[in-house]
Amino acid sequence: MKRPTFNDFKRKALQKPEVKKEYVTLTATYSLRKQLIENRLKAGLTQEELAKILHTKKSNISRLESVNSKISPKLSTIEEYAKAVGCKLEIHFVPHKN
């Protein structure tokens, strides 16, 4: 018998309306945090190095990048982060697919 994969588990879990609703709600947050980390690494910076550039503490960068963080960063913070890693921030609104 084949062991279920993570994708099997995810597919089954997303069949539950309450799980799917929460998943959709969190998608943008997870995407943002993933992009922050990817761009920092692409710029060749550690969290500590980025913290120095942004005149803050490493723990603040860690919290900003953490998917478990309960805080929502200010847009100006994300803009400063983007600039520090050599990017510009663009925000797009995409219509829901029903």
N, C-alpha and C positions, 0 to 999 in steps of 0.2 A: 504494500500500500504506500502510495506517494505521500510524503509529508507536505502539509499545506505550506505555501510560501507566504511571505508578507503580502504580496499582491492578492493572493487568494483571500487572506484575512481582511484586507482593505476592501475588496470588492463586496464581500459578504457584509461587512460592517456598514458600508455606505448604502446598503439596501434599506437600512432602518432610517426612517425620515428624520428622527431627532439627531442621529449621528451625522447624517448628510448635511443638515442645517448647520451644525456646529463646525463641520469640516469646511464648508463654504465660507462661513464667517471668519475662520482663522487663516484661510488661504493667503490673503494679502499680507498678513503679519508674517507668516512663515516665509513667503517670497521675499519680502523686504529684508528680513534678517539674513536670509541666504545670500542675497545680492550684496549686502554690506560686507559679509565675510569674504565672499568671492573677490570683490573689488579691492579689499584691503590686501588680500594675499597676492592678487595680480600686481598690486603696487609694490610688493615686496616688503610690506610693513608688518611688524608684530603689533599686538595690541598696545604694548608699552611704548613703542615708537610713535604710533598714531596718537596716543594720549599726550605725549610731549608736544607734538605738532599742534594739537587742539587745546593745549594748556589745561589738561584735565588729568584725572587719575585713570590708571589701567582698569580699575574696577568699574568705572563709568563706561568704558568701551566694552568691557565684558558684558555688562548689564544691557547695553544698547544692542549687542549682537545676540543675546540669549533669547531663544524662543520661549523660555520659561519666565521671562521677565513680565512683571505685572504692570510696568510703566509703559506709557506711550510716549515716544520721543517727540519733541517739538520739531516742526518742519525746519526751522532754522538750524537745529542740531544736525539733522540729516543732510541739509545743504552744506554745512561746514564739513561734515564727514566726507561727502562726495568730492568736494574741492580738494581736501587733504589727500585723497587717494587718486587724484588726477581725473576726476569725472565731473560731469555736470548732472544735476538732477532734473529729470523730466517726469511729469505725472500725467497719466492718461486715464480717462474714464472710458470703460468698455461696457456696452449694453449687456444686460443679462441675456443669456440664451434660455428661452423657456421651452 
